[in-house]
Amino acid sequence: MAAELVRGQNHALSEHRVRITVSAGAPVLALASLGDERGAVTGPEGVAHPGARGLPGVEAPEGAAARHRFAVDLDAVAAEVHRVAVLLSLPPGGPDRFGAVAASHVAVAGTDGTELAEYTLTGLDAETAVVALELYRRQGAWKVRAVGQGYADGLAALFADHGLAAPVASDLAARVHACVAAPVAPDPVPAACDPVPVSGAPYPGTPDSAPAPGVPAPGPAPASVPAGDTTISYAHPRRRRTSTEPPEPAPQPAPQAAPSQQPGEAPRPVAGDAAGWSMEERLYNQVWGMFEDLARAVAAYRGAVDFADSRMERELDEVLSDPRHRLGGPANAGRDTARARRDELVERARAVLDRDLAQLVAESEVIEPALPASYARWDNPVWHDDRSAGLPEEAPLALRLGDLHLPERPALRIPMLVRLPLERGLWIDNGRTGSEAAMAMDTDRLRRAAMDMAVAHAVRLLAVHPADRFSVHVIDAVGGGAASLAPLVRAGVLAAPPAAGPAGVTETLARLTRRVDLVQMAVRAGAPEDLPSDVDTADQLLIVHDFPHGFDDRAVTQLRYLADEGPAVGVHLLMVADRDEASAYGPLLDPLWRSLMRLSPVSDNHLADPWVHHAWTFEPDLPPQGSRVLEQVLERVGAARR
């Protein structure tokens, strides 16, 4: 019996040679794309369409039709391919939106015709192109996932979301439509339909940017709503290899491998089994994949429960629709039957969820010990390893801010990593409004926790950068953060003593604003070597404590300027503040708050993922109570700088 998937749900494939069947309420185009772990394609040559039908392992159907059938051989796709996506698009001259026709249905069957999984694309409206489902590689095994991500702007938007530059995506969409619209003739295929030459360049592992399916591709930068949900994303800038050197050799051995696998067992997790140019990048992408898998697995479970509840309600309504049968044996039997069906559906969905969660728990247990310092919790032995006594020679790929979890399995924590350098500033909220956990805390304790969290992030950043490539500045206008800042001050690792009072605020902001201006001008002129000798070219982190104390209108304007223009030239902002206290400035500061990623110093479910918008609980990562790990790390940083 085929698995009936709901949006976001996945199902293991028992065969690697499968047939895809598409049934639609109107003629549609069926395409396929070959992508990396994030679903990103290398270029037009990674998409099979009517003008370029054949790719290794898959061949797209011809033209537009209400029914398509094509084969996929997963063993024949390149090793670098981790996702085979099935794409549907309305052709020119057809219906103007999927919502105007009957829901499309996609089925995956084995070579003998036995259906393995099926998915009905419901809920579409103005969309004209859609990612129906994807076959994806996970720890050596292949699975199918119901995606159902639609695009009202058509194929061009879909291709752009899969990693193609906007002009290339638009050109490819036009090429596809031109092939369908072209008249049938014995002449050669029109130039617009000519297959795109396949580049001889190797298929990359995983781009530095991983556009998230649907959301935002790593798509758009996550939005931040300070007092409400914040969309989080593991998005990062796309890697563009400009070197002509070949890619790095095959993946180096993983730091921690799984024991031998018994026949019939699910693939055992291995740290670093994702694609990437280095072990650090592979671990980053693996964590990103775990985050996505957990989001989709829970979404599928919740969707199945909602479906079971709605079906039970519908069946109960049918039982009670006839007044003659509302009482007595038939009505009771009908109610019992409806509830039993509902419980059976929920039980089946929970079994699938538990299976997926168990796999993720096993993967987490393997990955956590293998994480580098920038990704690791403060209690990880990597922070106490003598081999890490010196500072690294290169900047890290990402930074751990804390952990994320969902109520279905609170013990399963996914590291929350953000790419470096920080494209968005961070805001640690030390206010008590908007958070039940914060409202339960004493104000002084909450403010101390927020500043301790900021200092922990600063120490981590100093420890994972080369000694001369990162500087930290602090504005503590009224001195309220002195206790938390004491380890940084004692270690002598700050660029200058914490700035106090209005004069200190003015001087610090003027110095950093000048740096931003000068570096911007040097970059535009193409002469970065001509910067004045007193300009620190290292990345700068500015910690602002208890804003807006000590700030006048000019200082506020400079702060906004640093938040907007600083990240592009290496000046980054970390604010520890209560938004309510800054309300006197009115809407002037709204763009500032929106530009920052809000974090909470206490456990709080204020973050939302970009796919299904779960309310994720964020757990800040702080050193264990009584630990001297910060002091030990700062001693190493200080020694390296001296």
C-alpha positions as a printed NumPy array, in Angstrom:
array([[  0.   ,   0.   ,   0.   ],
       [  1.433,   3.375,  -1.033],
       [  2.197,   5.918,   1.674],
       [ -0.173,   8.884,   1.389],
       [  2.045,  11.858,   2.132],
       [  1.018,  15.254,   3.406],
       [  3.06 ,  18.382,   2.801],
       [  6.47 ,  18.1  ,   4.458],
       [  6.226,  14.374,   5.178],
       [  8.938,  11.997,   4.   ],
       [  9.028,   8.282,   3.299],
       [ 11.907,   5.882,   2.779],
       [ 12.354,   4.49 ,  -0.744],
       [ 12.919,   0.761,  -0.944],
       [ 14.009,   1.003,  -4.596],
       [ 16.448,   3.273,  -6.403],
       [ 14.861,   2.856,  -9.84 ],
       [ 11.408,   4.404,  -9.692],
       [  8.696,   5.755, -11.973],
       [  7.116,   9.151, -11.37 ],
       [  3.501,   9.626, -12.444],
       [  1.919,  13.073, -12.632],
       [ -1.836,  13.519, -12.995],
       [ -3.154,  17.074, -13.284],
       [ -6.481,  18.787, -13.879],
       [ -5.049,  20.592, -16.923],
       [ -2.   ,  20.238, -19.192],
       [  1.178,  20.967, -17.213],
       [  4.907,  20.823, -17.808],
       [  6.859,  18.292, -15.77 ],
       [ 10.528,  19.096, -15.154],
       [ 13.25 ,  17.722, -12.911],
       [ 16.228,  19.384, -11.269],
       [ 19.381,  17.878,  -9.794],
       [ 20.575,  19.735,  -6.716],
       [ 22.972,  19.544,  -3.846],
       [ 21.974,  19.095,  -0.215],
       [ 20.259,  22.467,  -0.183],
       [ 18.484,  21.829,  -3.474],
       [ 20.636,  24.372,  -5.319],
       [ 21.516,  23.565,  -8.938],
       [ 24.77 ,  24.477, -10.67 ],
       [ 23.109,  26.157, -13.612],
       [ 20.656,  25.539, -16.461],
       [ 22.444,  22.249, -17.123],
       [ 21.08 ,  20.969, -13.809],
       [ 17.444,  21.154, -14.98 ],
       [ 15.792,  18.605, -17.283],
       [ 13.007,  20.204, -19.339],
       [ 11.402,  19.789, -22.78 ],
       [ 14.313,  21.578, -24.471],
       [ 17.023,  19.586, -22.667],
       [ 15.326,  16.421, -21.529],
       [ 18.151,  14.132, -20.563],
       [ 20.264,  14.297, -17.412],
       [ 22.172,  11.46 , -15.737],
       [ 19.538,   9.296, -14.069],
       [ 16.46 ,  11.253, -15.207],
       [ 14.74 ,  12.323, -18.406],
       [ 11.976,  14.922, -18.396],
       [  8.734,  14.295, -20.326],
       [  8.011,  16.077, -23.578],
       [  5.637,  19.031, -23.842],
       [  2.558,  19.83 , -21.808],
       [  0.037,  17.156, -20.876],
       [ -2.466,  16.339, -18.146],
       [ -0.608,  13.099, -17.442],
       [  3.129,  12.416, -17.425],
       [  5.173,   9.359, -16.652],
       [  8.95 ,   9.225, -16.496],
       [ 11.658,   7.135, -14.875],
       [ 14.372,   8.079, -12.397],
       [ 17.462,   5.959, -11.733],
       [ 18.934,   7.225,  -8.477],
       [ 22.   ,   5.003,  -8.848],
       [ 22.856,   6.816, -12.08 ],
       [ 22.866,  10.364, -10.705],
       [ 26.222,  11.915,  -9.856],
       [ 27.593,  11.423,  -6.36 ],
       [ 27.371,  15.175,  -5.769],
       [ 23.624,  15.164,  -6.414],
       [ 21.609,  14.9  ,  -3.23 ],
       [ 18.173,  16.018,  -4.41 ],
       [ 16.084,  15.203,  -7.464],
       [ 13.115,  17.58 ,  -7.495],
       [  9.958,  17.103,  -9.563],
       [  8.721,  20.488, -10.799],
       [  5.347,  21.315, -12.351],
       [  4.527,  24.45 , -14.314],
       [  1.495,  25.751, -16.169],
       [  2.373,  26.29 , -19.858],
       [  1.737,  29.505, -21.782],
       [ -1.845,  29.776, -22.97 ],
       [ -3.182,  27.444, -20.295],
       [ -4.864,  28.183, -16.946],
       [ -3.414,  31.202, -15.187],
       [ -3.065,  29.547, -11.775],
       [ -3.063,  26.119, -10.145],
       [ -5.962,  27.156,  -7.927],
       [ -8.224,  27.249, -10.998],
       [ -7.823,  23.54 , -11.811],
       [ -8.228,  20.265,  -9.96 ],
       [ -5.412,  19.391,  -7.568],
       [ -2.436,  17.662,  -9.176],
       [ -1.398,  14.225,  -7.976],
       [  2.138,  12.805,  -8.023],
       [  2.972,   9.16 ,  -7.357],
       [  6.263,   7.281,  -7.005],
       [  6.229,   3.614,  -7.985],
       [  8.742,   0.82 ,  -8.305],
       [  9.75 ,  -0.686, -11.631],
       [  7.077,  -3.362, -11.195],
       [  4.367,  -0.715, -10.884],
       [  3.903,  -1.024,  -7.127],
       [  3.222,   2.44 ,  -5.753],
       [  5.575,   3.457,  -2.961],
       [  4.3  ,   6.95 ,  -2.133],
       [  1.776,   9.464,  -3.421],
       [  1.012,  13.096,  -2.792],
       [ -1.902,  15.358,  -3.749],
       [ -0.915,  19.011,  -4.093],
       [ -3.697,  20.776,  -2.237],
       [ -3.837,  24.358,  -1.031],
       [ -2.473,  26.   ,  -4.188],
       [ -4.06 ,  29.204,  -5.441],
       [ -2.23 ,  31.879,  -7.454],
       [  0.852,  29.734,  -8.057],
       [  1.872,  28.908, -11.632],
       [  4.892,  26.738, -10.8  ],
       [  5.415,  24.318,  -7.946],
       [  8.013,  21.946,  -6.501],
       [  5.81 ,  18.88 ,  -6.167],
       [  8.131,  16.468,  -4.406],
       [ 11.785,  15.621,  -4.115],
       [ 13.824,  12.453,  -3.872],
       [ 16.706,  13.161,  -1.521],
       [ 19.761,  11.363,  -0.23 ],
       [ 20.124,  11.109,   3.546],
       [ 22.97 ,   9.167,   5.158],
       [ 23.393,   6.844,   2.205],
       [ 19.685,   6.109,   1.756],
       [ 17.117,   7.749,  -0.517],
       [ 13.789,   9.155,   0.633],
       [ 10.871,  10.923,  -0.98 ],
       [  9.453,  14.114,   0.524],
       [  6.192,  15.886,  -0.305],
       [  7.122,  19.545,  -0.831],
       [  4.213,  21.406,  -2.462],
       [  6.06 ,  24.745,  -2.537],
       [  4.364,  27.014,  -5.092],
       [  5.522,  30.184,  -6.829],
       [  3.068,  32.829,  -7.991],
       [  5.82 ,  34.397, -10.122],
       [  6.3  ,  31.183, -12.05 ],
       [  9.299,  29.175, -13.158],
       [ 11.701,  32.11 , -13.009],
       [ 11.06 ,  32.546,  -9.283],
       [ 11.317,  28.789,  -8.732],
       [ 14.669,  28.582, -10.528],
       [ 15.964,  31.612,  -8.635],
       [ 14.961,  29.95 ,  -5.363],
       [ 17.026,  26.94 ,  -6.43 ],
       [ 20.191,  28.975,  -6.682],
       [ 20.212,  30.393, -10.205],
       [ 21.   ,  34.07 , -10.667],
       [ 17.94 ,  36.121, -11.61 ],
       [ 18.944,  36.695, -15.27 ],
       [ 19.82 ,  33.022, -15.729],
       [ 16.568,  31.917, -14.037],
       [ 14.483,  34.213, -16.268],
       [ 16.316,  33.073, -19.407],
       [ 15.828,  29.399, -18.547],
       [ 12.119,  29.92 , -17.809],
       [ 11.718,  31.675, -21.173],
       [ 13.577,  28.832, -22.891],
       [ 11.257,  26.243, -21.355],
       [  8.127,  28.138, -22.352],
       [  9.484,  28.775, -25.856],
       [ 10.004,  25.058, -26.35 ],
       [  6.408,  24.308, -25.395],
       [  5.001,  27.111, -27.511],
       [  7.153,  26.274, -30.532],
       [  5.178,  24.775, -33.45 ],
       [  5.772,  21.157, -34.305],
       [  7.705,  20.97 , -37.587],
       [ 10.212,  18.711, -39.278],
       [ 12.768,  21.484, -39.053],
       [ 15.449,  21.433, -36.382],
       [ 14.387,  22.454, -32.903],
       [ 14.225,  26.261, -32.695],
       [ 17.282,  27.945, -31.229],
       [ 15.332,  28.886, -28.125],
       [ 14.849,  25.182, -27.424],
       [ 18.42 ,  24.104, -28.035],
       [ 19.734,  22.16 , -25.061],
       [ 22.037,  24.142, -22.824],
       [ 25.61 ,  22.857, -23.202],
       [ 26.731,  20.949, -20.163],
       [ 29.727,  22.554, -18.569],
       [ 32.795,  20.46 , -18.044],
       [ 33.285,  21.937, -14.604],
       [ 32.809,  19.53 , -11.712],
       [ 29.525,  19.615,  -9.859],
       [ 30.213,  21.525,  -6.635],
       [ 29.648,  19.963,  -3.263],
       [ 27.462,  22.47 ,  -1.486],
       [ 27.461,  26.18 ,  -2.1  ],
       [ 28.225,  28.397,   0.811],
       [ 24.726,  29.501,   0.454],
       [ 22.047,  27.091,   1.03 ],
       [ 18.77 ,  28.411,  -0.079],
       [ 16.143,  26.948,   2.056],
       [ 13.403,  25.224,   0.139],
       [ 10.609,  27.563,  -0.139],
       [ 11.664,  30.031,   2.431],
       [ 13.17 ,  31.597,   1.927],
       [ 15.835,  30.551,   0.012],
       [ 18.349,  30.776,   2.305],
       [ 16.468,  32.905,   0.439],
       [ 15.549,  36.156,   1.668],
       [ 17.185,  37.278,   4.824],
       [ 15.138,  36.273,   7.819],
       [ 12.833,  38.898,   9.146],
       [ 13.044,  39.912,  12.767],
       [ 10.042,  41.042,  14.723],
       [ 11.472,  42.082,  18.058],
       [  8.41 ,  41.568,  20.184],
       [  7.078,  38.583,  18.272],
       [  8.237,  35.742,  16.076],
       [ 11.582,  35.94 ,  14.328],
       [ 12.19 ,  33.91 ,  11.198],
       [ 15.515,  32.142,  11.509],
       [ 17.534,  30.857,   8.632],
       [ 20.771,  29.036,   8.165],
       [ 21.223,  31.039,   5.027],
       [ 24.687,  32.075,   4.032],
       [ 26.246,  33.897,   1.07 ],
       [ 26.671,  31.691,  -1.992],
       [ 30.196,  30.465,  -2.559],
       [ 31.583,  31.445,  -5.915],
       [ 34.789,  29.58 ,  -6.668],
       [ 37.001,  31.863,  -8.701],
       [ 40.028,  29.649,  -8.543],
       [ 40.819,  27.34 , -11.444],
       [ 42.203,  24.789,  -9.039],
       [ 40.263,  21.549,  -8.769],
       [ 38.046,  21.063,  -5.745],
       [ 39.541,  19.631,  -2.617],
       [ 40.113,  15.894,  -2.579],
       [ 37.355,  13.549,  -1.586],
       [ 35.974,  14.082,   1.893],
       [ 38.489,  13.412,   4.603],
       [ 37.614,  10.746,   7.146],
       [ 34.86 ,  11.823,   9.473],
       [ 35.979,  12.565,  13.024],
       [ 33.606,  10.011,  14.421],
       [ 32.296,   7.076,  12.432],
       [ 29.479,   4.75 ,  13.308],
       [ 30.103,   1.115,  14.176],
       [ 29.467,  -1.571,  11.603],
       [ 25.894,  -1.78 ,  10.407],
       [ 23.833,  -4.917,  10.593],
       [ 21.753,  -6.015,   7.574],
       [ 18.304,  -4.445,   7.59 ],
       [ 19.255,  -1.66 ,   9.983],
       [ 18.676,   1.973,   9.13 ],
       [ 21.865,   3.76 ,   8.039],
       [ 23.864,   4.747,  11.075],
       [ 24.81 ,   8.411,  11.324],
       [ 28.331,   9.606,  10.68 ],
       [ 29.607,  13.05 ,  11.613],
       [ 30.509,  15.072,   8.551],
       [ 28.641,  13.018,   5.946],
       [ 27.136,  16.108,   4.292],
       [ 28.641,  17.749,   1.229],
       [ 31.152,  20.561,   1.56 ],
       [ 34.692,  21.697,   0.841],
       [ 35.961,  21.098,   4.367],
       [ 34.99 ,  19.162,   7.465],
       [ 33.789,  22.399,   9.073],
       [ 31.469,  23.112,   6.154],
       [ 30.219,  19.523,   6.031],
       [ 29.34 ,  19.638,   9.716],
       [ 27.608,  22.982,   9.22 ],
       [ 25.533,  21.582,   6.361],
       [ 24.76 ,  18.446,   8.347],
       [ 23.426,  20.525,  11.255],
       [ 21.409,  22.567,   8.754],
       [ 19.969,  19.33 ,   7.359],
       [ 19.008,  18.126,  10.833],
       [ 17.221,  21.405,  11.474],
       [ 15.3  ,  21.067,   8.223],
       [ 14.487,  17.392,   8.815],
       [ 13.153,  18.077,  12.304],
       [ 11.045,  20.986,  11.037],
       [  9.502,  18.941,   8.252],
       [  9.026,  15.762,  10.305],
       [  7.116,  17.652,  12.991],
       [  5.145,  19.558,  10.336],
       [  4.11 ,  16.273,   8.752],
       [  3.034,  14.892,  12.128],
       [  1.047,  17.977,  13.043],
       [ -0.516,  18.019,   9.587],
       [ -1.53 ,  14.382,   9.954],
       [ -3.102,  15.09 ,  13.354],
       [ -5.001,  18.057,  11.943],
       [ -6.211,  15.92 ,   9.051],
       [ -7.311,  13.146,  11.439],
       [ -9.173,  15.645,  13.615],
       [-10.929,  17.273,  10.67 ],
       [-11.929,  13.909,   9.216],
       [-13.306,  12.804,  12.566],
       [-15.318,  16.032,  12.825],
       [-16.667,  15.489,   9.322],
       [-17.633,  11.903,  10.087],
       [-19.283,  12.927,  13.343],
       [-21.249,  15.595,  11.491],
       [-22.463,  12.956,   9.056],
       [-23.503,  10.668,  11.902],
       [-25.445,  13.468,  13.588],
       [-26.906,  15.017,  10.438],
       [-30.019,  12.819,  10.617],
       [-32.05 ,  13.719,  13.756],
       [-33.508,  10.192,  13.796],
       [-30.079,   8.663,  14.39 ],
       [-28.587,  11.111,  16.896],
       [-29.373,   8.853,  19.813],
       [-29.139,   5.141,  20.287],
       [-26.868,   2.371,  19.111],
       [-26.137,   3.464,  15.512],
       [-25.089,   6.955,  16.624],
       [-22.824,   5.627,  19.37 ],
       [-21.286,   3.109,  16.992],
       [-20.674,   5.853,  14.428],
       [-18.991,   8.063,  17.021],
       [-16.797,   5.201,  18.214],
       [-15.817,   4.334,  14.655],
       [-14.904,   7.942,  13.83 ],
       [-12.801,   8.297,  16.982],
       [-11.093,   4.944,  16.374],
       [-10.145,   5.991,  12.846],
       [ -8.797,   9.246,  14.16 ],
       [ -6.728,   7.501,  16.842],
       [ -5.377,   5.027,  14.283],
       [ -4.234,   7.83 ,  11.975],
       [ -2.59 ,   9.714,  14.824],
       [ -0.9  ,   6.566,  16.084],
       [  0.52 ,   5.839,  12.627],
       [  1.73 ,   9.424,  12.278],
       [  3.334,   9.313,  15.721],
       [  5.123,   6.077,  14.841],
       [  6.618,   7.724,  11.754],
       [  7.598,  10.781,  13.791],
       [  9.195,   8.658,  16.527],
       [ 11.196,   6.796,  13.881],
       [ 12.481,  10.046,  12.382],
       [ 13.186,  11.561,  15.801],
       [ 15.137,   8.492,  16.882],
       [ 17.33 ,   8.83 ,  13.803],
       [ 17.914,  12.514,  14.518],
       [ 18.747,  11.797,  18.169],
       [ 21.323,   9.227,  17.059],
       [ 22.757,  11.73 ,  14.589],
       [ 22.937,  14.423,  17.259],
       [ 24.826,  12.098,  19.591],
       [ 27.44 ,  11.547,  16.882],
       [ 27.701,  15.14 ,  15.702],
       [ 27.988,  17.009,  19.03 ],
       [ 31.366,  15.523,  20.047],
       [ 32.761,  16.218,  16.558],
       [ 31.894,  19.919,  16.371],
       [ 34.684,  22.515,  16.152],
       [ 34.955,  25.165,  18.848],
       [ 32.872,  27.768,  17.014],
       [ 29.954,  25.284,  16.805],
       [ 30.421,  23.527,  20.147],
       [ 28.662,  24.063,  23.455],
       [ 30.732,  25.556,  26.231],
       [ 30.737,  22.196,  28.002],
       [ 32.248,  20.445,  24.97 ],
       [ 35.754,  19.054,  25.652],
       [ 37.044,  20.932,  22.583],
       [ 37.226,  24.05 ,  24.767],
       [ 39.512,  22.225,  27.206],
       [ 41.684,  20.441,  24.632],
       [ 45.346,  21.386,  24.928],
       [ 45.671,  21.165,  21.141],
       [ 43.374,  24.179,  20.831],
       [ 45.555,  26.351,  23.091],
       [ 46.509,  28.632,  20.204],
       [ 44.127,  30.67 ,  18.078],
       [ 43.156,  29.471,  14.606],
       [ 44.81 ,  30.773,  11.458],
       [ 41.526,  31.307,   9.608],
       [ 38.16 ,  32.759,  10.54 ],
       [ 35.389,  30.218,  11.179],
       [ 32.451,  29.501,   8.916],
       [ 29.715,  29.984,  11.524],
       [ 29.027,  30.608,  15.2  ],
       [ 26.785,  28.815,  17.663],
       [ 24.323,  31.101,  19.424],
       [ 22.401,  28.437,  21.323],
       [ 20.114,  25.467,  20.772],
       [ 16.666,  24.997,  19.241],
       [ 14.03 ,  22.414,  20.078],
       [ 10.345,  21.614,  19.563],
       [  7.823,  20.335,  22.13 ],
       [  7.466,  16.945,  20.402],
       [ 10.992,  16.053,  21.628],
       [ 12.429,  18.76 ,  23.915],
       [ 15.559,  16.721,  24.599],
       [ 16.54 ,  16.806,  20.918],
       [ 18.529,  20.028,  20.609],
       [ 19.655,  21.352,  17.235],
       [ 22.586,  23.798,  17.345],
       [ 21.554,  27.27 ,  16.182],
       [ 24.4  ,  28.367,  13.939],
       [ 24.726,  31.708,  12.139],
       [ 27.118,  32.319,   9.293],
       [ 30.114,  34.572,   9.765],
       [ 30.775,  37.364,   9.225],
       [ 27.466,  38.465,  10.724],
       [ 25.299,  39.938,   7.988],
       [ 22.775,  40.961,  10.632],
       [ 23.447,  42.341,  14.048],
       [ 22.274,  40.59 ,  17.196],
       [ 19.942,  41.986,  19.824],
       [ 19.81 ,  40.286,  23.233],
       [ 16.539,  41.389,  24.768],
       [ 16.88 ,  42.231,  28.467],
       [ 13.273,  43.44 ,  28.749],
       [ 10.528,  41.567,  30.57 ],
       [  7.689,  42.168,  28.105],
       [  6.842,  39.753,  25.337],
       [  8.225,  36.678,  27.111],
       [  6.569,  34.617,  29.832],
       [  9.946,  33.269,  30.955],
       [ 11.411,  36.775,  31.197],
       [  8.376,  38.08 ,  33.107],
       [  8.955,  35.4  ,  35.724],
       [ 12.512,  36.618,  36.382],
       [ 13.742,  39.405,  38.587],
       [ 14.732,  42.438,  36.482],
       [ 18.316,  42.574,  37.767],
       [ 18.86 ,  38.853,  37.182],
       [ 17.453,  39.137,  33.671],
       [ 19.72 ,  42.057,  32.795],
       [ 22.762,  40.241,  34.196],
       [ 21.865,  37.1  ,  32.218],
       [ 21.56 ,  39.136,  29.006],
       [ 24.955,  40.764,  29.476],
       [ 26.586,  37.455,  30.452],
       [ 25.245,  36.022,  27.205],
       [ 26.7  ,  38.914,  25.189],
       [ 30.103,  38.466,  26.844],
       [ 30.037,  34.718,  26.134],
       [ 29.428,  35.428,  22.439],
       [ 32.248,  37.973,  22.392],
       [ 34.668,  35.529,  24.027],
       [ 33.745,  32.82 ,  21.543],
       [ 34.283,  35.198,  18.617],
       [ 37.68 ,  36.243,  19.939],
       [ 38.71 ,  32.624,  20.494],
       [ 37.776,  31.352,  17.038],
       [ 39.361,  34.17 ,  15.01 ],
       [ 43.056,  34.748,  14.333],
       [ 44.607,  36.985,  16.967],
       [ 44.781,  40.084,  14.77 ],
       [ 41.516,  39.647,  12.884],
       [ 38.861,  40.506,  15.462],
       [ 38.39 ,  43.442,  17.826],
       [ 35.719,  44.074,  20.446],
       [ 34.444,  47.505,  21.533],
       [ 31.995,  48.068,  24.384],
       [ 29.636,  50.936,  25.19 ],
       [ 28.403,  50.695,  28.771],
       [ 27.205,  54.246,  29.32 ],
       [ 26.078,  53.891,  32.955],
       [ 28.396,  51.038,  33.965],
       [ 25.614,  48.548,  34.602],
       [ 27.456,  45.756,  32.812],
       [ 30.725,  46.047,  34.717],
       [ 30.375,  42.709,  36.532],
       [ 29.757,  40.768,  33.308],
       [ 32.505,  42.636,  31.443],
       [ 35.117,  42.047,  34.15 ],
       [ 36.664,  38.926,  32.49 ],
       [ 37.163,  40.823,  29.213],
       [ 38.673,  43.826,  31.001],
       [ 41.028,  41.72 ,  33.153],
       [ 42.256,  39.769,  30.114],
       [ 43.045,  43.003,  28.262],
       [ 41.427,  41.781,  25.045],
       [ 39.157,  44.771,  24.402],
       [ 40.142,  47.305,  21.757],
       [ 39.663,  50.029,  24.399],
       [ 38.227,  50.262,  27.915],
       [ 34.402,  50.17 ,  28.009],
       [ 33.067,  53.56 ,  26.943],
       [ 31.124,  55.324,  29.709],
       [ 28.968,  58.428,  29.735],
       [ 27.808,  60.518,  26.762],
       [ 31.393,  61.459,  25.884],
       [ 32.464,  57.826,  25.681],
       [ 29.445,  56.987,  23.538],
       [ 30.222,  59.844,  21.156],
       [ 33.91 ,  58.975,  20.837],
       [ 33.345,  55.257,  20.19 ],
       [ 30.603,  55.787,  17.624],
       [ 32.645,  58.469,  15.831],
       [ 35.669,  56.153,  15.613],
       [ 33.675,  53.238,  14.173],
       [ 31.661,  55.462,  11.844],
       [ 34.904,  56.889,  10.472],
       [ 36.217,  53.368,   9.897],
       [ 33.073,  52.409,   7.963],
       [ 33.317,  55.557,   5.811],
       [ 37.002,  55.099,   5.018],
       [ 36.754,  51.398,   4.198],
       [ 33.723,  51.998,   1.994],
       [ 35.59 ,  54.675,   0.056],
       [ 38.689,  52.474,  -0.275],
       [ 36.639,  49.532,  -1.536],
       [ 34.798,  51.676,  -4.076],
       [ 38.079,  53.151,  -5.279],
       [ 39.642,  49.705,  -5.513],
       [ 42.527,  50.744,  -3.273],
       [ 42.113,  49.095,   0.151],
       [ 45.876,  49.297,   0.678],
       [ 45.636,  53.095,   0.795],
       [ 43.749,  53.171,   4.092],
       [ 45.29 ,  55.362,   6.814],
       [ 47.615,  53.48 ,   9.136],
       [ 45.4  ,  54.133,  12.157],
       [ 42.43 ,  52.266,  10.653],
       [ 42.03 ,  48.81 ,  12.179],
       [ 41.182,  46.494,   9.273],
       [ 40.177,  43.625,  11.57 ],
       [ 36.495,  42.794,  11.952],
       [ 34.938,  44.879,  14.708],
       [ 32.206,  43.915,  17.17 ],
       [ 30.455,  46.721,  19.043],
       [ 28.582,  45.675,  22.193],
       [ 26.053,  48.293,  23.275],
       [ 24.704,  47.778,  26.791],
       [ 21.514,  49.357,  28.131],
       [ 20.7  ,  51.402,  25.058],
       [ 19.494,  54.22 ,  24.88 ],
       [ 21.202,  55.463,  28.065],
       [ 23.882,  57.982,  27.081],
       [ 22.614,  58.348,  23.496],
       [ 21.444,  61.624,  21.995],
       [ 19.789,  62.007,  18.581],
       [ 23.111,  62.178,  16.753],
       [ 24.38 ,  59.039,  18.483],
       [ 21.168,  57.201,  17.62 ],
       [ 21.6  ,  58.165,  13.967],
       [ 25.199,  56.913,  14.007],
       [ 24.121,  53.647,  15.594],
       [ 21.536,  53.101,  12.853],
       [ 24.22 ,  53.865,  10.274],
       [ 26.554,  51.253,  11.773],
       [ 23.747,  48.671,  11.822],
       [ 22.906,  49.327,   8.154],
       [ 26.321,  49.911,   6.59 ],
       [ 28.736,  48.297,   9.029],
       [ 28.344,  44.578,   8.263],
       [ 29.434,  44.985,   4.636],
       [ 32.802,  46.398,   5.739],
       [ 33.398,  44.371,   8.89 ],
       [ 31.68 ,  46.32 ,  11.675],
       [ 29.053,  44.288,  13.51 ],
       [ 26.563,  45.205,  16.221],
       [ 25.498,  43.312,  19.344],
       [ 22.929,  45.205,  21.398],
       [ 21.785,  44.355,  24.909],
       [ 18.65 ,  46.417,  25.378],
       [ 14.98 ,  46.653,  26.266],
       [ 12.997,  47.903,  23.301],
       [ 10.363,  49.42 ,  25.562],
       [ 12.994,  51.686,  27.118],
       [ 13.785,  53.086,  23.668],
       [ 10.141,  53.765,  22.843],
       [ 10.664,  57.508,  23.417],
       [ 12.367,  57.652,  20.027],
       [  9.164,  56.376,  18.434],
       [  9.234,  54.887,  14.924],
       [ 12.708,  56.323,  14.309],
       [ 14.258,  53.133,  15.701],
       [ 11.874,  50.602,  14.152],
       [ 14.236,  49.922,  11.203],
       [ 17.045,  49.304,  13.684],
       [ 15.123,  46.666,  15.634],
       [ 13.948,  44.995,  12.428],
       [ 17.511,  44.748,  11.152],
       [ 18.68 ,  42.803,  14.222],
       [ 18.141,  39.167,  15.127],
       [ 16.425,  39.058,  18.503],
       [ 17.686,  36.533,  21.039],
       [ 16.487,  35.879,  24.556],
       [ 18.774,  35.274,  27.547],
       [ 16.2  ,  32.802,  28.881],
       [ 14.478,  29.853,  27.266],
       [ 11.791,  31.279,  24.99 ],
       [  9.835,  30.188,  21.893],
       [ 10.124,  33.408,  19.893],
       [ 11.813,  32.034,  16.761],
       [ 10.071,  30.681,  13.663],
       [ 11.563,  28.549,  10.914],
       [ 11.109,  29.678,   7.327],
       [  9.389,  26.556,   5.96 ],
       [  6.452,  25.753,   8.197],
       [  6.82 ,  28.527,  10.811],
       [  7.097,  26.349,  13.899],
       [  7.554,  28.253,  17.148],
       [ 11.023,  27.005,  18.102],
       [ 12.246,  27.246,  21.667],
       [ 15.635,  28.947,  21.835],
       [ 18.01 ,  27.913,  24.616],
       [ 20.989,  30.263,  25.052],
       [ 24.397,  28.635,  25.256],
       [ 26.148,  29.782,  28.424],
       [ 29.151,  28.333,  30.302],
       [ 28.176,  25.788,  32.981],
       [ 27.578,  27.189,  36.437],
       [ 30.879,  27.53 ,  38.304],
       [ 32.989,  26.797,  35.213],
       [ 36.169,  28.786,  34.512],
       [ 36.039,  28.065,  30.802],
       [ 35.655,  31.749,  29.849],
       [ 38.68 ,  32.757,  31.932],
       [ 40.747,  29.897,  30.471],
       [ 39.785,  30.818,  26.92 ],
       [ 40.528,  34.5  ,  27.542],
       [ 43.961,  33.581,  28.9  ],
       [ 44.692,  31.841,  25.586],
       [ 43.409,  34.815,  23.614],
       [ 45.451,  37.254,  25.684],
       [ 48.604,  35.158,  25.362],
       [ 48.172,  34.852,  21.597],
       [ 47.703,  38.601,  21.231],
       [ 50.725,  39.408,  23.355]])
